[in-house]
Amino acid sequence: MNSQPSTAPSHSRDPLEPVDPGGVSPPCEPIAPIPQSFGDAALFWHVFGLQPIPVVPKGKKPAVKFEPWLSNLSQSAILRYWERHPDHELAHVVGNRLLVLDADGPSAEQALLEIEAGFGIAPRLCIRTKRGVHHYFCLAAGTVARACGHDTDKHPHRIDTRTGQSIAVLPPSTNKSLEKLDARNVDHLSEVGQDFVDAIVKHNGGAPSHSALPRHPPSSQKLVGSPINLLSVKRLLEVIPDPDIGYSDWITVLMVVHTESGGSDDGLALAVEWSARGEKFKGRAEIEAKWRSFDNSTPRRVGLLTLAAMVEARGHDWLDACHGGSGFEPCAFERVYVDLHPKVTH
């Protein structure tokens, strides 16, 4: 494996120029070939701004735990790992900044193209898979999206969504190839907002409740870390009694508690109390380790409304839950967004 890190490709034209969204266009020729060794490819995608993670050969299972891998992710860490495991293939943790739309099969792919054309949007990064395609987008600030998969045999037209702690396999892994790369880095990917995300949810047969969440004007007083916000979080968690809801949702709840409590000891106690309700609870030490990994100084894209969206998705009115049906006025809040991982700049 080469010792020098690969660099993200540049284009002969400005990648910020509009891209024709209409119809099914032929695949773009890659500006530069993706390195064929998994280690060099991991460096390539890391420089591009993704969060590469090794996966077992010819599979999707991560070969390492998310933590401490993500906390220690660097070019030197990538070099060291793939020098020891050159056969391990490559995926990335999508993160809250990005949305990957996974169309498995012709029906889903055509539906995705039609939705994109309807919004005048075209992806600037496309990965061809064995059964279909992955289209990459950046989420506009304040946009709520959730990872969701579907049974392709029962619903061949539906489009899987990947964000947050989801992973997506990258070239040159088995059955993955670069179809289109028209951006210098992740900051130049096409941006989508709540209306586009809701259109995908509606196409998949869901109810896009996120955009319809009641929003009261935020208080002029900063409430993050206040007892009011922590009480609101606690009440919302009463309608999510089971913490065994999947790793992505579980870690999101912990981050909401951390954000709204300002990383306080009271917030940690609530995170432990709620997590202890589940059969997968491994003890306070695990929660404390996660708690310490959340960087309180970094702007983040989850907050009270993230938890509210989870409550609404379970069929509850979040405002009713927030004031506990006690007759009090709905709680005040300040919207706080969490970006799980800062932008990679080089």
N, C-alpha and C positions, 0 to 999 in steps of 0.2 A: 504494500500500500504506500502511496506517495506520502511523504512527510509534510508537504506543503498543502494547506487547505485549499479546496476548490473555491472558486468565486462564483457568485450568481451571474448569469449571463446578461449581456447588454444587447440592445436592439439597434437595428439600423434606422428605425423610426422612433419617435417619441412614444413611449408606452402609454402616455396619458391622452393620446389622441382617441377620439370616439371609435368604438368598434361596432361594426354592423351587427345588430342583434338578431336580424330576421333570418328565418329559414335555417336549414341544416347546411352549414358551410363545411368545406373539406378541412381536415385537420391541418393546423399550421405546422410547418417544418420547425423543429426545435432550433433555436439560435445556436446552441452549443449542446453536444451530446451529454446526457447524464452519465457521470462516471459509472463504470460497470462494477467496480468493487464496492461492496456495501459501506465500508468505512469512508471512502472518498465521497460516495453519494450522500452519506450522513452529513459530512462537512459541507457539501454543496447546499443541502436543504437548510442546514443550520445558518449558514451565511445568508440564505434567502430570507430567513426569519421564522422558520418553523422550529418545532421542538422535537427533534428526532429521538426515537427510542428503539432499541433492538427488539426484534421478535424472533421466535423460534423459526427455523427454516421451513419454508413452504406453509406457513401458518399465520395466524393473527394474534397469537398469545404473546404478550410482552415477556421478554426473557429476563427482565429486571422489574423490581417494584418501582412505582412512580416516584416514591420518595425513598432514599435521598437522590435518585437519579436526576429528577428535574431541578432540584435545588443546586446540584453540583454540575449541571450541564454546561459544558464549555468545549472548545475545540480540542483542548488537550485531553479532556475526559473521553471524548469521542475517539480520538486516536488510540488512547490506551485500551479502550474496550475492544475495538475491532481488530487491534493487533493480536489480542488474546482469543477473539472469537470471529475470525474472518468469514465464517459461513453463516453467521446470524444475519437475518434479513432486516428490513427497515420499515418502520412506520413512524408516525408522529402523533403526539397528543395535540388535539385540535385547539383547545383553549377557548376562552370566552370571547376573544376578538374575532374568531373566524367561524364561518358556517360552511360545512362541506355537504353538498347535496349528492346523494348516492342513488343513481337511477340504474336499477338492475333489469335490463331487458328493453326491447324496442318500445313497448307501450309507455313505460315510465320515462324513457329518454325523450320520446316525442312530446310527452306531456310537459316535461321540464323545459324543453326548448320553446314550447308555446307560451308557458308562463313567463319565461325570460323575455321573449319577444313582446309580450303584452305590456311589460314594464320598461321596454327599451333598454334592457340590460343584457350584457354578454359577459361570460366569465373570462378572465385573463389567465386562468390556470385550469387545465383539464387533464385528468389522468384516466387513461383507458384501462378498464378492468376486464376480467374474463367474461363477465356477463353484461357489462354496461360501461358507465362512466361516472367519475367524480368531478363535480364543478365546485370551484372554490370562490368564496366571497368574504369580504370584511363586513362586520356588523356595525351599523351606525350607532353612535352613542345613545344609550337608552333603549335600544332594541332588545326585546326579550325573545330568546329562542331556546328550545329544549331539544336534546337528543331523542330521537324516536326511530325505531326500526319496525319493519312490517314483514309479513309473510308473503314473499314474492309469488308463491304458488297460488295463494288465495286472492291476493291483490296485486296483480302484475303491473298495474298502472301507478301504484303509489311510489312515493319518493322518500327514501330514508334521509333523516337529517342528523348530522353529527356536529356537535359543538361541546364546549366544556371539557370534561374528562374522557370524551370519546377518543378513539384512535382511528387513524386511517392509514392503510399500507401505501407505501411510496415506491416508485421505481428506483432501482432496477429489481425490486423483489418479484417473486414468481407471479406471472400473469398481470403485471402492472407495467405500463409504458406511458411515457410523456406524449400526450396528444397536442397540447397547446400550452405555450408559456409566453405570455405577452406582458410581463411585468418585471420590473427590476427587483422587487422584493414584496413582502406581504403588504406594505403600506400602499402599494400601487394596484392591489387587487380591486376589482369592482366592489363598490359599497352598496349594501342593501339595507332597507329600513323595515319598520314593523309591518307596513302594508304588504311588502313582498313576502316576509316570513308568514304572515297570516294567510296569504294566498296559497302558500305551500300546505299549511295546516288544513285549510278548507278543502283543497284538492284531495288530501289524504283522508277526508271524512271527519275531521276534527272540528271543534268549535274554537276559533281563535279568540279566547277570552282575554288574552294579555293586553291587547290594544284597548279593550273596553273597561279595564280596571278603573274604578272611581278614583279620581285624583283630587285631593284638596290642596289649595295653595300651601306651600311649605311655610313653616313658621320662620319668622325673621331671626329667631334664636337657633343657633346650631344645636341640634339635639343628639348628634351622634355621641354615644357613650353615656347618655343620660338614663336615669331610672325609668323614665317614661317609655323610651324606646325599648329597653330590655323587657319591660312588662308587656309591651305590644308583641315582641317576638315570642315570649313565653306563652301568651294566649293563642297566637297563631299555631304554635307547635302542639297545642292541645288537640288540634284537628289533624295532626300528622303524628298519631301516637306511636307508630311503628318506625323506628329508625332503620330497619332492615329494608330500605327502599332502593337499594343499589348504591354502588360507591359514588357515582357522580352526584346523585341527589343528596346523599349523606354528607359528602364533603362540602357541597354548596350550602347546606344548612349550617354547618359549622362556621363557614366563612361569613354567612349572614350574621350569626351570633357574634362573631369576632368584630365585624364591622360596626354593628349597632351598639355594642357594648364598649367600643374603643379598646378592645383587647383586655378588658378588666378581669379581675379575679371572679367577680360575680358572673360575668359572661362565660368564663371557663367552667364555673360550677354548673351553669345551666346546660352547657354543651355536654358535660359529663352526665348530668342527671337524665337528659333526654336520650343520649346514646346508650345508657345503661338499661333502657327498656328493651333493647333488642337482644336476640340470641347470639348475634355476632360480636357483641361487646367484649373487648379483650382487656379491659381495665383502664383506669384513669391515665396510666402512663402513655397509652397510645394517643389519647385525646390531647394530652399535654404536648406531645411531640408535634402533632398537627398544628396545634395552637401556636407554638413557637415558630413554625414555618411560615405563618401568614405575616407578611411584611406590612406593618401598620402604617409605614410612611409612603407606601405606593398607592396611588389612586386605584380604586377597585370598582369593578362593574357588577357587583351584587350588593343588595341592601334589602330594606324592608319590602320593597315592591317585588323583589325576586321571590321572597317567601310568600308574599301575597299571591303571586301567579301560581305557585305550587298549590296553595290552598284552593284557589279558584278551579284549578285543573282537577281537583278531587271533588268538585261539586258543591263547595261551600262558599258563602259570601264572606270575603275576607274582612270587610268592615265590621260585620256582625261578630265575627270571630275575634277581631282586634279589640273590641270593647267588651267582649265576653258576655254579650246579651244582658248587661247589668243596668242598662238605662243611661249610662254615661255617654257623652258625645264621643264620636269616633276619634281615635288617637291622632295627634299631630305627628308629622314625620318630615324628615328631610331626605330626599332621594339621594342615595349614594351608589355609585357604580363601581364595580370591581373589575379590574383587568388582572386576571390571574397571573399573567407573566408580562413583564415590561417588554416594550419593543426591543428587538435586537438591532443594534446599529453597529456598523463597522466602517 
